[in-house]
Amino acid sequence: MEKYKTSDLYLASFLKAKGKIILKAERTGQKVFFHFSGISDSDITGFYNNEKVGAITYKDALNNLKTMIFHGRE
């Protein structure tokens, strides 16, 4: 899996904290989908298996994505 999209804010924050590239944020109705490139299955399973990322890095990624949502940035 090379390209990946998710509406899960916490998964998207985890992927961003791991240094994955967000291609765009797309609003569809009430949901926002984050499109990533360079995603592997192990990146996704890492999230569900409680893989560690830095707390400050994760917080910054989460805040960045919230800004994208609330200010309509792509």
CHARMM-style PDB file with segment names, atoms N, HN, CA, C and O in Angstrom:
ATOM      1  N   MET     1       0.860  -1.167   0.000  1.00  0.00      PROA
ATOM      2  CA  MET     1       0.000   0.000   0.000  1.00  0.00      PROA
ATOM      3  C   MET     1       0.909   1.233   0.000  1.00  0.00      PROA
ATOM      4  O   MET     1       1.675   1.439   0.941  1.00  0.00      PROA
ATOM      5  N   GLU     2       0.826   2.025  -1.021  1.00  0.00      PROA
ATOM      6  HN  GLU     2       0.204   1.857  -1.786  1.00  0.00      PROA
ATOM      7  CA  GLU     2       1.676   3.208  -1.128  1.00  0.00      PROA
ATOM      8  C   GLU     2       0.909   4.465  -0.713  1.00  0.00      PROA
ATOM      9  O   GLU     2       1.385   5.239   0.117  1.00  0.00      PROA
ATOM     10  N   LYS     3      -0.277   4.664  -1.290  1.00  0.00      PROA
ATOM     11  HN  LYS     3      -0.663   4.035  -1.964  1.00  0.00      PROA
ATOM     12  CA  LYS     3      -1.111   5.800  -0.905  1.00  0.00      PROA
ATOM     13  C   LYS     3      -2.193   5.309   0.045  1.00  0.00      PROA
ATOM     14  O   LYS     3      -2.676   4.182  -0.070  1.00  0.00      PROA
ATOM     15  N   TYR     4      -2.561   6.165   0.978  1.00  0.00      PROA
ATOM     16  HN  TYR     4      -2.168   7.080   1.072  1.00  0.00      PROA
ATOM     17  CA  TYR     4      -3.499   5.767   2.023  1.00  0.00      PROA
ATOM     18  C   TYR     4      -4.317   6.979   2.434  1.00  0.00      PROA
ATOM     19  O   TYR     4      -3.789   8.089   2.503  1.00  0.00      PROA
ATOM     20  N   LYS     5      -5.610   6.778   2.711  1.00  0.00      PROA
ATOM     21  HN  LYS     5      -6.039   5.876   2.655  1.00  0.00      PROA
ATOM     22  CA  LYS     5      -6.419   7.862   3.240  1.00  0.00      PROA
ATOM     23  C   LYS     5      -7.177   7.382   4.462  1.00  0.00      PROA
ATOM     24  O   LYS     5      -7.588   6.224   4.550  1.00  0.00      PROA
ATOM     25  N   THR     6      -7.353   8.299   5.402  1.00  0.00      PROA
ATOM     26  HN  THR     6      -7.019   9.239   5.330  1.00  0.00      PROA
ATOM     27  CA  THR     6      -8.065   7.987   6.630  1.00  0.00      PROA
ATOM     28  C   THR     6      -8.792   9.225   7.125  1.00  0.00      PROA
ATOM     29  O   THR     6      -8.357  10.353   6.892  1.00  0.00      PROA
ATOM     30  N   SER     7      -9.899   9.001   7.809  1.00  0.00      PROA
ATOM     31  HN  SER     7     -10.252   8.085   7.999  1.00  0.00      PROA
ATOM     32  CA  SER     7     -10.592  10.101   8.484  1.00  0.00      PROA
ATOM     33  C   SER     7     -10.336  10.037   9.985  1.00  0.00      PROA
ATOM     34  O   SER     7     -10.859  10.864  10.732  1.00  0.00      PROA
ATOM     35  N   ASP     8      -9.547   9.075  10.436  1.00  0.00      PROA
ATOM     36  HN  ASP     8      -9.122   8.403   9.829  1.00  0.00      PROA
ATOM     37  CA  ASP     8      -9.213   8.917  11.849  1.00  0.00      PROA
ATOM     38  C   ASP     8      -8.113   9.922  12.214  1.00  0.00      PROA
ATOM     39  O   ASP     8      -6.956   9.761  11.824  1.00  0.00      PROA
ATOM     40  N   LEU     9      -8.490  10.949  12.960  1.00  0.00      PROA
ATOM     41  HN  LEU     9      -9.430  11.080  13.276  1.00  0.00      PROA
ATOM     42  CA  LEU     9      -7.564  12.019  13.321  1.00  0.00      PROA
ATOM     43  C   LEU     9      -6.364  11.489  14.094  1.00  0.00      PROA
ATOM     44  O   LEU     9      -5.243  11.954  13.884  1.00  0.00      PROA
ATOM     45  N   TYR    10      -6.577  10.533  14.973  1.00  0.00      PROA
ATOM     46  HN  TYR    10      -7.487  10.155  15.143  1.00  0.00      PROA
ATOM     47  CA  TYR    10      -5.489  10.018  15.803  1.00  0.00      PROA
ATOM     48  C   TYR    10      -4.524   9.154  15.003  1.00  0.00      PROA
ATOM     49  O   TYR    10      -3.314   9.216  15.219  1.00  0.00      PROA
ATOM     50  N   LEU    11      -5.042   8.358  14.090  1.00  0.00      PROA
ATOM     51  HN  LEU    11      -6.025   8.309  13.914  1.00  0.00      PROA
ATOM     52  CA  LEU    11      -4.173   7.582  13.202  1.00  0.00      PROA
ATOM     53  C   LEU    11      -3.383   8.527  12.299  1.00  0.00      PROA
ATOM     54  O   LEU    11      -2.182   8.342  12.104  1.00  0.00      PROA
ATOM     55  N   ALA    12      -4.045   9.528  11.754  1.00  0.00      PROA
ATOM     56  HN  ALA    12      -5.021   9.679  11.912  1.00  0.00      PROA
ATOM     57  CA  ALA    12      -3.371  10.493  10.892  1.00  0.00      PROA
ATOM     58  C   ALA    12      -2.269  11.225  11.664  1.00  0.00      PROA
ATOM     59  O   ALA    12      -1.189  11.468  11.125  1.00  0.00      PROA
ATOM     60  N   SER    13      -2.537  11.571  12.907  1.00  0.00      PROA
ATOM     61  HN  SER    13      -3.414  11.373  13.345  1.00  0.00      PROA
ATOM     62  CA  SER    13      -1.532  12.237  13.740  1.00  0.00      PROA
ATOM     63  C   SER    13      -0.335  11.330  13.985  1.00  0.00      PROA
ATOM     64  O   SER    13       0.812  11.776  13.949  1.00  0.00      PROA
ATOM     65  N   PHE    14      -0.608  10.062  14.233  1.00  0.00      PROA
ATOM     66  HN  PHE    14      -1.539   9.699  14.262  1.00  0.00      PROA
ATOM     67  CA  PHE    14       0.456   9.077  14.428  1.00  0.00      PROA
ATOM     68  C   PHE    14       1.338   8.979  13.177  1.00  0.00      PROA
ATOM     69  O   PHE    14       2.566   8.990  13.266  1.00  0.00      PROA
ATOM     70  N   LEU    15       0.689   8.882  12.011  1.00  0.00      PROA
ATOM     71  HN  LEU    15      -0.309   8.873  11.938  1.00  0.00      PROA
ATOM     72  CA  LEU    15       1.444   8.774  10.761  1.00  0.00      PROA
ATOM     73  C   LEU    15       2.283  10.023  10.514  1.00  0.00      PROA
ATOM     74  O   LEU    15       3.439   9.932  10.100  1.00  0.00      PROA
ATOM     75  N   LYS    16       1.695  11.187  10.769  1.00  0.00      PROA
ATOM     76  HN  LYS    16       0.756  11.261  11.105  1.00  0.00      PROA
ATOM     77  CA  LYS    16       2.440  12.441  10.607  1.00  0.00      PROA
ATOM     78  C   LYS    16       3.607  12.503  11.593  1.00  0.00      PROA
ATOM     79  O   LYS    16       4.695  12.961  11.244  1.00  0.00      PROA
ATOM     80  N   ALA    17       3.379  12.044  12.819  1.00  0.00      PROA
ATOM     81  HN  ALA    17       2.496  11.672  13.103  1.00  0.00      PROA
ATOM     82  CA  ALA    17       4.448  12.030  13.827  1.00  0.00      PROA
ATOM     83  C   ALA    17       5.590  11.107  13.414  1.00  0.00      PROA
ATOM     84  O   ALA    17       6.739  11.323  13.800  1.00  0.00      PROA
ATOM     85  N   LYS    18       5.272  10.073  12.625  1.00  0.00      PROA
ATOM     86  HN  LYS    18       4.339   9.897  12.311  1.00  0.00      PROA
ATOM     87  CA  LYS    18       6.310   9.169  12.110  1.00  0.00      PROA
ATOM     88  C   LYS    18       7.029   9.749  10.904  1.00  0.00      PROA
ATOM     89  O   LYS    18       7.949   9.128  10.371  1.00  0.00      PROA
ATOM     90  N   GLY    19       6.616  10.942  10.467  1.00  0.00      PROA
ATOM     91  HN  GLY    19       5.868  11.446  10.900  1.00  0.00      PROA
ATOM     92  CA  GLY    19       7.283  11.594   9.348  1.00  0.00      PROA
ATOM     93  C   GLY    19       6.679  11.308   7.989  1.00  0.00      PROA
ATOM     94  O   GLY    19       7.283  11.622   6.963  1.00  0.00      PROA
ATOM     95  N   LYS    20       5.488  10.714   7.969  1.00  0.00      PROA
ATOM     96  HN  LYS    20       4.997  10.459   8.802  1.00  0.00      PROA
ATOM     97  CA  LYS    20       4.839  10.428   6.692  1.00  0.00      PROA
ATOM     98  C   LYS    20       4.296  11.721   6.086  1.00  0.00      PROA
ATOM     99  O   LYS    20       3.929  12.651   6.804  1.00  0.00      PROA
ATOM    100  N   ILE    21       4.253  11.766   4.768  1.00  0.00      PROA
ATOM    101  HN  ILE    21       4.552  11.011   4.185  1.00  0.00      PROA
ATOM    102  CA  ILE    21       3.876  12.963   4.029  1.00  0.00      PROA
ATOM    103  C   ILE    21       2.361  13.000   3.789  1.00  0.00      PROA
ATOM    104  O   ILE    21       1.774  12.051   3.269  1.00  0.00      PROA
ATOM    105  N   ILE    22       1.746  14.122   4.183  1.00  0.00      PROA
ATOM    106  HN  ILE    22       2.222  14.894   4.605  1.00  0.00      PROA
ATOM    107  CA  ILE    22       0.329  14.332   3.887  1.00  0.00      PROA
ATOM    108  C   ILE    22       0.239  14.989   2.517  1.00  0.00      PROA
ATOM    109  O   ILE    22       0.809  16.056   2.289  1.00  0.00      PROA
ATOM    110  N   LEU    23      -0.484  14.337   1.607  1.00  0.00      PROA
ATOM    111  HN  LEU    23      -0.947  13.470   1.793  1.00  0.00      PROA
ATOM    112  CA  LEU    23      -0.667  14.892   0.278  1.00  0.00      PROA
ATOM    113  C   LEU    23      -1.737  15.976   0.279  1.00  0.00      PROA
ATOM    114  O   LEU    23      -1.581  17.023  -0.348  1.00  0.00      PROA
ATOM    115  N   LYS    24      -2.829  15.706   0.995  1.00  0.00      PROA
ATOM    116  HN  LYS    24      -2.956  14.855   1.504  1.00  0.00      PROA
ATOM    117  CA  LYS    24      -3.899  16.686   1.088  1.00  0.00      PROA
ATOM    118  C   LYS    24      -4.873  16.279   2.178  1.00  0.00      PROA
ATOM    119  O   LYS    24      -4.899  15.136   2.635  1.00  0.00      PROA
ATOM    120  N   ALA    25      -5.674  17.258   2.578  1.00  0.00      PROA
ATOM    121  HN  ALA    25      -5.653  18.187   2.207  1.00  0.00      PROA
ATOM    122  CA  ALA    25      -6.796  17.023   3.486  1.00  0.00      PROA
ATOM    123  C   ALA    25      -8.040  17.373   2.688  1.00  0.00      PROA
ATOM    124  O   ALA    25      -8.160  18.480   2.163  1.00  0.00      PROA
ATOM    125  N   GLU    26      -8.964  16.426   2.599  1.00  0.00      PROA
ATOM    126  HN  GLU    26      -8.867  15.527   3.025  1.00  0.00      PROA
ATOM    127  CA  GLU    26     -10.135  16.582   1.744  1.00  0.00      PROA
ATOM    128  C   GLU    26     -11.405  16.497   2.583  1.00  0.00      PROA
ATOM    129  O   GLU    26     -11.653  15.493   3.252  1.00  0.00      PROA
ATOM    130  N   ARG    27     -12.200  17.551   2.540  1.00  0.00      PROA
ATOM    131  HN  ARG    27     -11.998  18.366   1.997  1.00  0.00      PROA
ATOM    132  CA  ARG    27     -13.466  17.553   3.271  1.00  0.00      PROA
ATOM    133  C   ARG    27     -14.542  16.921   2.391  1.00  0.00      PROA
ATOM    134  O   ARG    27     -14.742  17.319   1.244  1.00  0.00      PROA
ATOM    135  N   THR    28     -15.231  15.926   2.956  1.00  0.00      PROA
ATOM    136  HN  THR    28     -15.069  15.602   3.888  1.00  0.00      PROA
ATOM    137  CA  THR    28     -16.343  15.264   2.286  1.00  0.00      PROA
ATOM    138  C   THR    28     -17.508  15.257   3.265  1.00  0.00      PROA
ATOM    139  O   THR    28     -17.558  14.427   4.173  1.00  0.00      PROA
ATOM    140  N   GLY    29     -18.437  16.177   3.082  1.00  0.00      PROA
ATOM    141  HN  GLY    29     -18.396  16.851   2.344  1.00  0.00      PROA
ATOM    142  CA  GLY    29     -19.536  16.305   4.042  1.00  0.00      PROA
ATOM    143  C   GLY    29     -18.993  16.745   5.386  1.00  0.00      PROA
ATOM    144  O   GLY    29     -18.317  17.769   5.486  1.00  0.00      PROA
ATOM    145  N   GLN    30     -19.285  15.977   6.413  1.00  0.00      PROA
ATOM    146  HN  GLN    30     -19.834  15.145   6.333  1.00  0.00      PROA
ATOM    147  CA  GLN    30     -18.830  16.288   7.769  1.00  0.00      PROA
ATOM    148  C   GLN    30     -17.452  15.718   8.085  1.00  0.00      PROA
ATOM    149  O   GLN    30     -16.880  16.034   9.128  1.00  0.00      PROA
ATOM    150  N   LYS    31     -16.914  14.887   7.206  1.00  0.00      PROA
ATOM    151  HN  LYS    31     -17.379  14.630   6.358  1.00  0.00      PROA
ATOM    152  CA  LYS    31     -15.628  14.238   7.470  1.00  0.00      PROA
ATOM    153  C   LYS    31     -14.495  14.900   6.701  1.00  0.00      PROA
ATOM    154  O   LYS    31     -14.692  15.480   5.634  1.00  0.00      PROA
ATOM    155  N   VAL    32     -13.325  14.798   7.267  1.00  0.00      PROA
ATOM    156  HN  VAL    32     -13.165  14.327   8.135  1.00  0.00      PROA
ATOM    157  CA  VAL    32     -12.104  15.217   6.586  1.00  0.00      PROA
ATOM    158  C   VAL    32     -11.233  13.980   6.417  1.00  0.00      PROA
ATOM    159  O   VAL    32     -10.951  13.271   7.383  1.00  0.00      PROA
ATOM    160  N   PHE    33     -10.816  13.731   5.195  1.00  0.00      PROA
ATOM    161  HN  PHE    33     -11.045  14.307   4.410  1.00  0.00      PROA
ATOM    162  CA  PHE    33      -9.927  12.614   4.901  1.00  0.00      PROA
ATOM    163  C   PHE    33      -8.520  13.142   4.678  1.00  0.00      PROA
ATOM    164  O   PHE    33      -8.315  14.098   3.930  1.00  0.00      PROA
ATOM    165  N   PHE    34      -7.562  12.515   5.330  1.00  0.00      PROA
ATOM    166  HN  PHE    34      -7.729  11.738   5.937  1.00  0.00      PROA
ATOM    167  CA  PHE    34      -6.159  12.855   5.169  1.00  0.00      PROA
ATOM    168  C   PHE    34      -5.543  11.836   4.220  1.00  0.00      PROA
ATOM    169  O   PHE    34      -5.627  10.630   4.451  1.00  0.00      PROA
ATOM    170  N   HSD    35      -4.929  12.326   3.158  1.00  0.00      PROA
ATOM    171  HN  HSD    35      -4.861  13.306   2.970  1.00  0.00      PROA
ATOM    172  CA  HSD    35      -4.305  11.475   2.149  1.00  0.00      PROA
ATOM    173  C   HSD    35      -2.797  11.490   2.381  1.00  0.00      PROA
ATOM    174  O   HSD    35      -2.179  12.551   2.464  1.00  0.00      PROA
ATOM    175  N   PHE    36      -2.219  10.299   2.483  1.00  0.00      PROA
ATOM    176  HN  PHE    36      -2.722   9.437   2.416  1.00  0.00      PROA
ATOM    177  CA  PHE    36      -0.780  10.135   2.735  1.00  0.00      PROA
ATOM    178  C   PHE    36      -0.119   9.400   1.587  1.00  0.00      PROA
ATOM    179  O   PHE    36      -0.769   8.671   0.837  1.00  0.00      PROA
ATOM    180  N   SER    37       1.186   9.601   1.463  1.00  0.00      PROA
ATOM    181  HN  SER    37       1.714  10.193   2.072  1.00  0.00      PROA
ATOM    182  CA  SER    37       1.982   8.790   0.546  1.00  0.00      PROA
ATOM    183  C   SER    37       3.046   8.063   1.355  1.00  0.00      PROA
ATOM    184  O   SER    37       3.389   8.465   2.467  1.00  0.00      PROA
ATOM    185  N   GLY    38       3.558   6.992   0.778  1.00  0.00      PROA
ATOM    186  HN  GLY    38       3.279   6.665  -0.125  1.00  0.00      PROA
ATOM    187  CA  GLY    38       4.643   6.250   1.422  1.00  0.00      PROA
ATOM    188  C   GLY    38       4.226   5.459   2.646  1.00  0.00      PROA
ATOM    189  O   GLY    38       5.022   5.279   3.568  1.00  0.00      PROA
ATOM    190  N   ILE    39       3.003   4.989   2.670  1.00  0.00      PROA
ATOM    191  HN  ILE    39       2.356   5.135   1.922  1.00  0.00      PROA
ATOM    192  CA  ILE    39       2.473   4.245   3.818  1.00  0.00      PROA
ATOM    193  C   ILE    39       2.580   2.745   3.539  1.00  0.00      PROA
ATOM    194  O   ILE    39       2.258   2.276   2.447  1.00  0.00      PROA
ATOM    195  N   SER    40       3.035   2.011   4.540  1.00  0.00      PROA
ATOM    196  HN  SER    40       3.296   2.392   5.427  1.00  0.00      PROA
ATOM    197  CA  SER    40       3.082   0.552   4.429  1.00  0.00      PROA
ATOM    198  C   SER    40       2.103  -0.055   5.440  1.00  0.00      PROA
ATOM    199  O   SER    40       1.617   0.633   6.338  1.00  0.00      PROA
ATOM    200  N   ASP    41       1.829  -1.320   5.283  1.00  0.00      PROA
ATOM    201  HN  ASP    41       2.223  -1.878   4.553  1.00  0.00      PROA
ATOM    202  CA  ASP    41       0.959  -2.012   6.235  1.00  0.00      PROA
ATOM    203  C   ASP    41       1.517  -1.940   7.648  1.00  0.00      PROA
ATOM    204  O   ASP    41       0.762  -1.847   8.616  1.00  0.00      PROA
ATOM    205  N   SER    42       2.840  -1.983   7.765  1.00  0.00      PROA
ATOM    206  HN  SER    42       3.453  -2.058   6.979  1.00  0.00      PROA
ATOM    207  CA  SER    42       3.449  -1.947   9.104  1.00  0.00      PROA
ATOM    208  C   SER    42       3.254  -0.588   9.775  1.00  0.00      PROA
ATOM    209  O   SER    42       3.239  -0.510  11.004  1.00  0.00      PROA
ATOM    210  N   ASP    43       3.105   0.480   8.993  1.00  0.00      PROA
ATOM    211  HN  ASP    43       3.118   0.416   7.995  1.00  0.00      PROA
ATOM    212  CA  ASP    43       2.806   1.789   9.583  1.00  0.00      PROA
ATOM    213  C   ASP    43       1.434   1.774  10.251  1.00  0.00      PROA
ATOM    214  O   ASP    43       1.265   2.302  11.350  1.00  0.00      PROA
ATOM    215  N   ILE    44       0.469   1.175   9.588  1.00  0.00      PROA
ATOM    216  HN  ILE    44       0.606   0.747   8.695  1.00  0.00      PROA
ATOM    217  CA  ILE    44      -0.895   1.119  10.125  1.00  0.00      PROA
ATOM    218  C   ILE    44      -0.954   0.184  11.326  1.00  0.00      PROA
ATOM    219  O   ILE    44      -1.535   0.531  12.354  1.00  0.00      PROA
ATOM    220  N   THR    45      -0.364  -0.989  11.206  1.00  0.00      PROA
ATOM    221  HN  THR    45       0.108  -1.271  10.371  1.00  0.00      PROA
ATOM    222  CA  THR    45      -0.399  -1.923  12.332  1.00  0.00      PROA
ATOM    223  C   THR    45       0.390  -1.388  13.520  1.00  0.00      PROA
ATOM    224  O   THR    45       0.080  -1.709  14.667  1.00  0.00      PROA
ATOM    225  N   GLY    46       1.408  -0.575  13.254  1.00  0.00      PROA
ATOM    226  HN  GLY    46       1.661  -0.314  12.323  1.00  0.00      PROA
ATOM    227  CA  GLY    46       2.158   0.049  14.343  1.00  0.00      PROA
ATOM    228  C   GLY    46       1.261   0.888  15.235  1.00  0.00      PROA
ATOM    229  O   GLY    46       1.406   0.877  16.458  1.00  0.00      PROA
ATOM    230  N   PHE    47       0.340   1.612  14.630  1.00  0.00      PROA
ATOM    231  HN  PHE    47       0.222   1.621  13.637  1.00  0.00      PROA
ATOM    232  CA  PHE    47      -0.605   2.420  15.401  1.00  0.00      PROA
ATOM    233  C   PHE    47      -1.463   1.530  16.299  1.00  0.00      PROA
ATOM    234  O   PHE    47      -1.609   1.801  17.490  1.00  0.00      PROA
ATOM    235  N   TYR    48      -2.028   0.470  15.725  1.00  0.00      PROA
ATOM    236  HN  TYR    48      -1.910   0.250  14.756  1.00  0.00      PROA
ATOM    237  CA  TYR    48      -2.921  -0.408  16.485  1.00  0.00      PROA
ATOM    238  C   TYR    48      -2.187  -1.306  17.471  1.00  0.00      PROA
ATOM    239  O   TYR    48      -2.793  -1.850  18.394  1.00  0.00      PROA
ATOM    240  N   ASN    49      -0.884  -1.458  17.275  1.00  0.00      PROA
ATOM    241  HN  ASN    49      -0.391  -1.015  16.526  1.00  0.00      PROA
ATOM    242  CA  ASN    49      -0.076  -2.256  18.210  1.00  0.00      PROA
ATOM    243  C   ASN    49       0.676  -1.388  19.211  1.00  0.00      PROA
ATOM    244  O   ASN    49       1.608  -1.848  19.870  1.00  0.00      PROA
ATOM    245  N   ASN    50       0.259  -0.121  19.318  1.00  0.00      PROA
ATOM    246  HN  ASN    50      -0.498   0.253  18.783  1.00  0.00      PROA
ATOM    247  CA  ASN    50       0.796   0.794  20.324  1.00  0.00      PROA
ATOM    248  C   ASN    50       2.289   1.097  20.122  1.00  0.00      PROA
ATOM    249  O   ASN    50       3.045   1.203  21.088  1.00  0.00      PROA
ATOM    250  N   GLU    51       2.699   1.233  18.861  1.00  0.00      PROA
ATOM    251  HN  GLU    51       2.085   1.147  18.076  1.00  0.00      PROA
ATOM    252  CA  GLU    51       4.078   1.627  18.571  1.00  0.00      PROA
ATOM    253  C   GLU    51       4.330   3.018  19.157  1.00  0.00      PROA
ATOM    254  O   GLU    51       3.442   3.871  19.154  1.00  0.00      PROA
ATOM    255  N   LYS    52       5.516   3.232  19.646  1.00  0.00      PROA
ATOM    256  HN  LYS    52       6.237   2.540  19.648  1.00  0.00      PROA
ATOM    257  CA  LYS    52       5.841   4.484  20.321  1.00  0.00      PROA
ATOM    258  C   LYS    52       6.280   5.558  19.323  1.00  0.00      PROA
ATOM    259  O   LYS    52       7.036   5.296  18.388  1.00  0.00      PROA
ATOM    260  N   VAL    53       5.782   6.766  19.553  1.00  0.00      PROA
ATOM    261  HN  VAL    53       5.167   6.979  20.312  1.00  0.00      PROA
ATOM    262  CA  VAL    53       6.288   7.975  18.906  1.00  0.00      PROA
ATOM    263  C   VAL    53       6.464   8.995  20.027  1.00  0.00      PROA
ATOM    264  O   VAL    53       5.862   8.867  21.093  1.00  0.00      PROA
ATOM    265  N   GLY    54       7.276   9.990  19.783  1.00  0.00      PROA
ATOM    266  HN  GLY    54       7.764  10.095  18.917  1.00  0.00      PROA
ATOM    267  CA  GLY    54       7.510  10.997  20.809  1.00  0.00      PROA
ATOM    268  C   GLY    54       6.232  11.746  21.175  1.00  0.00      PROA
ATOM    269  O   GLY    54       5.439  12.096  20.301  1.00  0.00      PROA
ATOM    270  N   ALA    55       6.038  11.987  22.454  1.00  0.00      PROA
ATOM    271  HN  ALA    55       6.682  11.702  23.165  1.00  0.00      PROA
ATOM    272  CA  ALA    55       4.818  12.647  22.927  1.00  0.00      PROA
ATOM    273  C   ALA    55       4.676  14.049  22.353  1.00  0.00      PROA
ATOM    274  O   ALA    55       3.593  14.423  21.903  1.00  0.00      PROA
ATOM    275  N   ILE    56       5.743  14.825  22.362  1.00  0.00      PROA
ATOM    276  HN  ILE    56       6.623  14.521  22.728  1.00  0.00      PROA
ATOM    277  CA  ILE    56       5.689  16.190  21.839  1.00  0.00      PROA
ATOM    278  C   ILE    56       5.484  16.160  20.322  1.00  0.00      PROA
ATOM    279  O   ILE    56       4.741  16.979  19.782  1.00  0.00      PROA
ATOM    280  N   THR    57       6.128  15.239  19.647  1.00  0.00      PROA
ATOM    281  HN  THR    57       6.732  14.574  20.086  1.00  0.00      PROA
ATOM    282  CA  THR    57       5.964  15.092  18.197  1.00  0.00      PROA
ATOM    283  C   THR    57       4.528  14.751  17.856  1.00  0.00      PROA
ATOM    284  O   THR    57       3.965  15.302  16.910  1.00  0.00      PROA
ATOM    285  N   TYR    58       3.926  13.840  18.626  1.00  0.00      PROA
ATOM    286  HN  TYR    58       4.384  13.393  19.394  1.00  0.00      PROA
ATOM    287  CA  TYR    58       2.530  13.463  18.401  1.00  0.00      PROA
ATOM    288  C   TYR    58       1.597  14.651  18.667  1.00  0.00      PROA
ATOM    289  O   TYR    58       0.678  14.905  17.889  1.00  0.00      PROA
ATOM    290  N   LYS    59       1.834  15.370  19.759  1.00  0.00      PROA
ATOM    291  HN  LYS    59       2.581  15.163  20.391  1.00  0.00      PROA
ATOM    292  CA  LYS    59       1.004  16.536  20.100  1.00  0.00      PROA
ATOM    293  C   LYS    59       1.074  17.581  18.996  1.00  0.00      PROA
ATOM    294  O   LYS    59       0.052  18.142  18.602  1.00  0.00      PROA
ATOM    295  N   ASP    60       2.279  17.843  18.495  1.00  0.00      PROA
ATOM    296  HN  ASP    60       3.109  17.386  18.815  1.00  0.00      PROA
ATOM    297  CA  ASP    60       2.447  18.819  17.425  1.00  0.00      PROA
ATOM    298  C   ASP    60       1.732  18.377  16.148  1.00  0.00      PROA
ATOM    299  O   ASP    60       1.114  19.195  15.466  1.00  0.00      PROA
ATOM    300  N   ALA    61       1.815  17.088  15.825  1.00  0.00      PROA
ATOM    301  HN  ALA    61       2.317  16.423  16.379  1.00  0.00      PROA
ATOM    302  CA  ALA    61       1.135  16.558  14.638  1.00  0.00      PROA
ATOM    303  C   ALA    61      -0.374  16.688  14.789  1.00  0.00      PROA
ATOM    304  O   ALA    61      -1.061  17.082  13.846  1.00  0.00      PROA
ATOM    305  N   LEU    62      -0.894  16.360  15.971  1.00  0.00      PROA
ATOM    306  HN  LEU    62      -0.335  16.040  16.737  1.00  0.00      PROA
ATOM    307  CA  LEU    62      -2.331  16.458  16.229  1.00  0.00      PROA
ATOM    308  C   LEU    62      -2.798  17.908  16.095  1.00  0.00      PROA
ATOM    309  O   LEU    62      -3.817  18.177  15.459  1.00  0.00      PROA
ATOM    310  N   ASN    63      -2.067  18.826  16.685  1.00  0.00      PROA
ATOM    311  HN  ASN    63      -1.239  18.608  17.202  1.00  0.00      PROA
ATOM    312  CA  ASN    63      -2.427  20.241  16.594  1.00  0.00      PROA
ATOM    313  C   ASN    63      -2.362  20.747  15.156  1.00  0.00      PROA
ATOM    314  O   ASN    63      -3.203  21.543  14.739  1.00  0.00      PROA
ATOM    315  N   ASN    64      -1.373  20.290  14.401  1.00  0.00      PROA
ATOM    316  HN  ASN    64      -0.691  19.643  14.740  1.00  0.00      PROA
ATOM    317  CA  ASN    64      -1.249  20.685  13.005  1.00  0.00      PROA
ATOM    318  C   ASN    64      -2.445  20.212  12.188  1.00  0.00      PROA
ATOM    319  O   ASN    64      -2.974  20.960  11.366  1.00  0.00      PROA
ATOM    320  N   LEU    65      -2.871  18.970  12.413  1.00  0.00      PROA
ATOM    321  HN  LEU    65      -2.441  18.362  13.081  1.00  0.00      PROA
ATOM    322  CA  LEU    65      -4.013  18.433  11.671  1.00  0.00      PROA
ATOM    323  C   LEU    65      -5.312  19.128  12.080  1.00  0.00      PROA
ATOM    324  O   LEU    65      -6.172  19.375  11.234  1.00  0.00      PROA
ATOM    325  N   LYS    66      -5.460  19.440  13.349  1.00  0.00      PROA
ATOM    326  HN  LYS    66      -4.762  19.239  14.036  1.00  0.00      PROA
ATOM    327  CA  LYS    66      -6.647  20.183  13.789  1.00  0.00      PROA
ATOM    328  C   LYS    66      -6.694  21.553  13.123  1.00  0.00      PROA
ATOM    329  O   LYS    66      -7.767  22.020  12.740  1.00  0.00      PROA
ATOM    330  N   THR    67      -5.552  22.190  12.984  1.00  0.00      PROA
ATOM    331  HN  THR    67      -4.680  21.811  13.296  1.00  0.00      PROA
ATOM    332  CA  THR    67      -5.489  23.477  12.298  1.00  0.00      PROA
ATOM    333  C   THR    67      -5.926  23.321  10.850  1.00  0.00      PROA
ATOM    334  O   THR    67      -6.658  24.159  10.324  1.00  0.00      PROA
ATOM    335  N   MET    68      -5.475  22.247  10.204  1.00  0.00      PROA
ATOM    336  HN  MET    68      -4.880  21.566  10.632  1.00  0.00      PROA
ATOM    337  CA  MET    68      -5.885  21.988   8.826  1.00  0.00      PROA
ATOM    338  C   MET    68      -7.398  21.829   8.726  1.00  0.00      PROA
ATOM    339  O   MET    68      -8.012  22.317   7.777  1.00  0.00      PROA
ATOM    340  N   ILE    69      -7.998  21.153   9.693  1.00  0.00      PROA
ATOM    341  HN  ILE    69      -7.499  20.757  10.464  1.00  0.00      PROA
ATOM    342  CA  ILE    69      -9.443  20.915   9.681  1.00  0.00      PROA
ATOM    343  C   ILE    69     -10.207  22.215   9.893  1.00  0.00      PROA
ATOM    344  O   ILE    69     -11.104  22.550   9.119  1.00  0.00      PROA
ATOM    345  N   PHE    70      -9.853  22.933  10.929  1.00  0.00      PROA
ATOM    346  HN  PHE    70      -9.125  22.660  11.558  1.00  0.00      PROA
ATOM    347  CA  PHE    70     -10.657  24.085  11.334  1.00  0.00      PROA
ATOM    348  C   PHE    70     -10.408  25.333  10.506  1.00  0.00      PROA
ATOM    349  O   PHE    70     -11.241  26.238  10.486  1.00  0.00      PROA
ATOM    350  N   HSD    71      -9.274  25.392   9.823  1.00  0.00      PROA
ATOM    351  HN  HSD    71      -8.597  24.656   9.839  1.00  0.00      PROA
ATOM    352  CA  HSD    71      -8.985  26.543   8.982  1.00  0.00      PROA
ATOM    353  C   HSD    71      -9.081  26.205   7.502  1.00  0.00      PROA
ATOM    354  O   HSD    71      -8.769  27.034   6.648  1.00  0.00      PROA
ATOM    355  N   GLY    72      -9.512  24.995   7.205  1.00  0.00      PROA
ATOM    356  HN  GLY    72      -9.765  24.321   7.899  1.00  0.00      PROA
ATOM    357  CA  GLY    72      -9.747  24.599   5.820  1.00  0.00      PROA
ATOM    358  C   GLY    72      -8.509  24.554   4.958  1.00  0.00      PROA
ATOM    359  O   GLY    72      -8.599  24.744   3.745  1.00  0.00      PROA
ATOM    360  N   ARG    73      -7.360  24.308   5.549  1.00  0.00      PROA
ATOM    361  HN  ARG    73      -7.287  24.153   6.535  1.00  0.00      PROA
ATOM    362  CA  ARG    73      -6.122  24.248   4.775  1.00  0.00      PROA
ATOM    363  C   ARG    73      -5.892  22.870   4.216  1.00  0.00      PROA
ATOM    364  O   ARG    73      -6.275  21.864   4.814  1.00  0.00      PROA
ATOM    365  N   GLU    74      -5.254  22.836   3.048  1.00  0.00      PROA
ATOM    366  HN  GLU    74      -4.943  23.653   2.562  1.00  0.00      PROA
ATOM    367  CA  GLU    74      -4.856  21.566   2.455  1.00  0.00      PROA
ATOM    368  C   GLU    74      -3.365  21.515   2.344  1.00  0.00      PROA
ATOM    369  OT1 GLU    74      -2.815  20.523   1.866  1.00  0.00      PROA
TER     370      GLU     74
END
